Amino acid sequence: MSLLLPKLSSKKEVDQAIKSTAEKVLVLRFGRDEDPVCLQIDDILSKTYHDLSKMAMIYLVDVDETPIYTQYFDISYIPSTVFFFNGQHMKVDYGSPDHTKFVGSFKTKQDFIDLVEVIYRGAMRGKLIVQSPIDPKNVPKYDLLYQGI
């Protein structure tokens, strides 16, 4: 399914997408094309691509081709989905310690649509963090380990 979605394969392309996407939510799915969970989320993203085209742009980013962003966003679990609006990183409170990204796959297509709508509406009101509309039981739980250097 990932063949249906546009891919960003370099830091320059990711930077350009972040800077040039205006008045829409920018959805960046970090992962690997051959990973089964990435294929599951890619299926959901591709099915919603047309429905959300007026309020979101969706791109796939390979973690191996953009190591600087993989490190910057602390992508330790794949897939991870990061959201932007007008060049600003949007945060979402999923009821977990990490508000910077959604880790794992969405359970349903409607969960993803609802999340993008909430981010879009919040961003249009100037908010930088929004409350997740996804049922907490549908949010994957991961133990995040922060290592001090």
C-alpha positions in Angstrom: 0.0 0.0 0.0 2.9 2.4 0.6 3.2 2.7 -3.2 0.2 5.0 -3.2 1.7 7.5 -0.8 4.4 10.0 -1.6 7.8 9.4 0.0 10.5 11.7 1.3 13.9 10.2 1.0 16.3 12.9 2.2 16.6 15.5 4.9 16.3 18.2 2.2 12.9 16.8 1.1 11.6 16.5 4.7 12.7 20.1 5.3 11.0 21.3 2.1 7.8 19.5 3.1 7.8 21.1 6.5 8.5 24.6 5.2 6.1 24.5 2.2 3.0 22.8 3.6 0.7 25.7 4.4 -2.7 25.7 6.1 -2.7 21.9 6.2 -1.6 19.3 8.7 1.6 17.6 7.6 1.7 13.9 8.5 5.1 12.2 8.5 5.1 8.5 9.0 8.6 7.4 10.0 9.3 3.7 9.4 10.4 1.0 6.9 8.5 -0.1 3.8 9.0 -3.8 4.5 7.9 -3.7 8.2 4.5 -5.4 8.8 3.3 -2.8 11.2 4.3 0.0 8.8 2.4 -1.8 6.0 -0.7 -1.8 8.3 -0.5 1.9 9.1 0.3 2.7 5.4 -2.9 0.9 4.5 -4.9 3.2 6.8 -3.0 6.3 5.6 -3.6 5.5 1.9 -7.3 4.8 2.5 -7.7 8.2 4.2 -5.4 10.2 1.8 -8.1 11.4 -0.5 -10.7 12.0 2.3 -8.2 14.2 4.2 -6.7 15.9 1.2 -8.2 19.3 2.0 -6.8 19.4 5.5 -3.7 17.2 5.4 -0.6 16.1 3.4 0.7 12.6 4.2 4.2 11.5 3.5 6.2 8.4 4.3 9.8 8.8 5.6 12.3 5.9 5.7 14.1 6.0 9.0 17.3 4.6 7.4 17.4 7.4 4.8 16.9 10.3 7.3 18.9 9.5 10.4 19.1 13.1 11.5 15.3 13.3 11.9 15.2 9.8 13.3 17.5 11.0 16.1 15.9 14.4 16.4 12.4 13.0 17.0 13.8 10.1 19.1 12.3 7.5 16.7 13.1 4.3 18.7 9.9 2.4 17.8 8.6 2.2 14.3 6.3 3.2 12.9 6.1 6.6 14.5 3.9 9.4 13.1 4.8 13.1 13.6 2.5 16.0 12.9 3.2 19.6 11.7 1.1 22.7 10.9 2.6 25.7 9.0 6.1 24.5 9.9 5.3 24.2 13.6 5.6 20.8 15.3 2.2 19.8 16.7 2.0 17.8 19.9 -0.8 15.6 21.0 -1.6 14.3 24.5 -2.3 10.6 24.0 -2.3 9.9 27.8 1.4 8.8 27.5 4.6 10.5 28.5 5.5 11.3 24.9 3.4 14.0 23.2 5.7 14.5 20.2 4.7 11.5 18.1 2.2 8.7 17.7 4.0 5.4 18.1 2.6 2.2 16.4 -0.3 1.8 14.1 -3.8 3.2 14.3 -6.4 0.6 15.1 -9.0 2.0 12.7 -9.2 4.4 9.8 -11.6 6.6 11.8 -9.1 7.0 14.7 -6.6 8.5 12.2 -9.3 10.8 10.6 -10.4 12.0 14.0 -6.9 12.7 15.1 -6.0 14.8 12.0 -9.3 16.7 12.4 -8.5 17.6 16.0 -5.0 18.6 15.1 -6.2 20.7 12.2 -8.9 22.5 14.3 -6.5 23.1 17.2 -3.8 24.4 14.9 -6.3 26.8 13.2 -7.0 28.2 16.7 -3.3 28.6 17.4 -2.8 25.7 19.7 0.5 23.8 19.8 -0.8 20.8 21.7 -4.2 19.1 21.5 -6.0 16.4 23.3 -6.2 13.1 21.5 -9.7 12.0 20.4 -8.6 8.4 20.2 -10.0 6.0 22.8 -7.1 5.3 25.2 -7.5 1.5 24.7 -6.7 2.1 21.0 -3.4 3.9 21.8 -0.4 1.5 21.8 1.4 1.5 25.1 5.2 1.5 25.0 7.8 1.9 27.7 9.9 4.9 26.7 13.4 4.9 28.0 15.3 8.1 28.2 19.0 7.8 28.3 21.2 10.6 29.6 24.4 11.1 27.8 
